[in-house]
């Protein structure tokens, strides 16, 4: 009997999707999902569950339920560990699939697509309902930030019986999910759909409110039984090389945020539009990829992404043996839409014209010393390799440096780690979770940290 093959063609046609901001992934038929879920081997030791998923989703169990067409049971199993599978199924890189036993000798199960089918079927058939606590415990908690960790913490604390108020500086809740991830990866109606359920469960959202400016952090500490900081890593890593002051050089998140606000009517005109411009993205990660897809949709004349790191291998590197998340080359939907990529390039300086507008970047090649397993260790410049990359717009997608020492950290008298992460003060009932406590990472890891910290909050306040 012929074994079902994993499906690789997940996207709408390029010529169609680059003309809109709708999600690039197409919805697979239910029968196709059932066939894919049936590829799960129900392993004796489910590494997808333990070594893969930070949320500890019971992957083999919900796969089996989906394969049988028992969507009620599949959703029950999934929702036990994951409050927002509609987010992770769209933007998580699927760490579970990297640890799937089927991937040792073949191709892993399409766990992320199965998760998406389960949650979308659950919404379609009215299975997703507000979860209200039977009894409130009389304790009030302020959550600062409504990104992935803030939303997850709010849901967990509300279910435990706390009265939760979420404060968000932006006009609408969602944090990184709304303003840092393009609509073509995560339709914002998916966020709004979940927010309505959270509000119906008793969670209060206060937007357009900057803690430390509109309301002081000390006010929250006095008026709430606990303060939970889920503010992400707001300080973007800069590239301090000559010419940085030139016009046309922007942080990636500012570029993405501007596009989202423009699409959804928060601003009348996008001041950071790439139409007709040669766009250079410095930084080879997911944020840079998101910038590429956005610039292409805006009508950029050319989009190029450069990275100082070497090109990853086509298949799993020996430096990340199974069941670790594999270091290997990944090509996003945005790359397939017309983004050129280059590796081993370090930027020396920005070039500009008399009007102060950036016109290019001088860069040079580097060679990397590698570990015995092939992992890059240290770069060295290649003599005589300098070159100029012409461009009209530069987007810096170099990650984040943590939480600034000034502002909320100083006001609440919180220490920071050497890498700029907040050190919580549970003795004063001030907690930190997600990226602001651990450094920039994946959405699913931020949610998993929120799960862990909220358990500790409940223990501290209720025991």
Beta strands, then each sheet from edge to edge (+ up, - down):
strand 1: 140-144
strand 2: 163-167
strand 3: 204-206
strand 4: 226-229
strand 5: 235-236
strand 6: 249-251
strand 7: 278-282
strand 8: 302-306
strand 9: 340-342
strand 10: 345-352
strand 11: 358-370
strand 12: 376-381
strand 13: 387-390
strand 14: 393-396
strand 15: 400-402
strand 16: 430-432
sheet 1: 3+ 2+ 1+ 4+ 16+
sheet 2: 5+ 15-
sheet 3: 6+ 14+ 7+ 8+ 9+
sheet 4: 10+ 11- 12+
sheet 5: 10+ 11- 13+
end
